[in-house]
Amino acid sequence: MTEPTREHGRFAPTTSGPAHPGTLLAGLLAWLDARSLGARFSLRLEDIDPDRCRPEHAQDMLAALTWFGLDWDTCSQQSEHQPRFEAALDRLAAQGLLYPCACSRSDIQRVGVRAIDGSWRYPGTCRTRALPPGGWRESADALRIRLAPGRSEPRDESGLDLAHDPLVALGDPVLRRRDGAIAYHLAVVVDDAAQGVTRVVRGRDLASCTALHVVLQRELGLATPNYRHHLLLREARGDKLAKLHGAVGWQELRGRYTANEFCGWLAQATGLHDRATPTSPGELLRGFDWKRVRQDDLGVRWTGDAFERLA
């Protein structure tokens, strides 16, 4: 391992269900990136969605990552950071960038314009509305940020093209939901800056929102970390392997593999090892190089007894 640096990496999984193979892959690559640089590594449990996140899921995530052999220098839960999110909303409101939005999802869908991330693009219906006289805290509606037009061009270390105009590609995003929950886009930007994160290693499914995150960083006066987006594990039908699609959880994996066996399977499948021999994250750290990690997504299938790569 290299000498310690001022670099700071992190892994920030959403605690909305059991960890699955995609979770373990993302955690492994973020950990290898940070540890290979001698950087600090933080685990941040993203648990601010009241509809999906539960305390038992957070504990299960910790158990899964520990079983897999990852460690971290600091651990936090995003739900503990509400004051910093409110401070960010105060700053944006002071710049005249926040506005209340009463549009429902069906209202937005009826307009029928797709965003770059596959969701429905917000058409700007409420853009001219002002905040209540008492400020954003008095609004019962969702809060959006009024984006300025213009191209945002973040750099990705893998060479992926991240550039686009967030206003055109996504529309004004929600920063605080109608139920009071802070939205992902604001929370992740604020937390990364508050924790001094300098390296964000995450799945390619989040690449399309990076240009927006850079715009939010600029509006809030925050530093922009270095970004790297990596391959995803995908099901036979092409969907990202995720909790939403009922991906096999780590407890099922543990019934078939030891932690080192599954780590070895992931290492061989992603190019870090030539053969699927048992190994550990610590053993993979020796000689880790991003040049060995495959760029294209990997199709996988769970047979009920083992994971298989798809051609």
Disulfide bonds with the S-S distance in Angstrom:
none
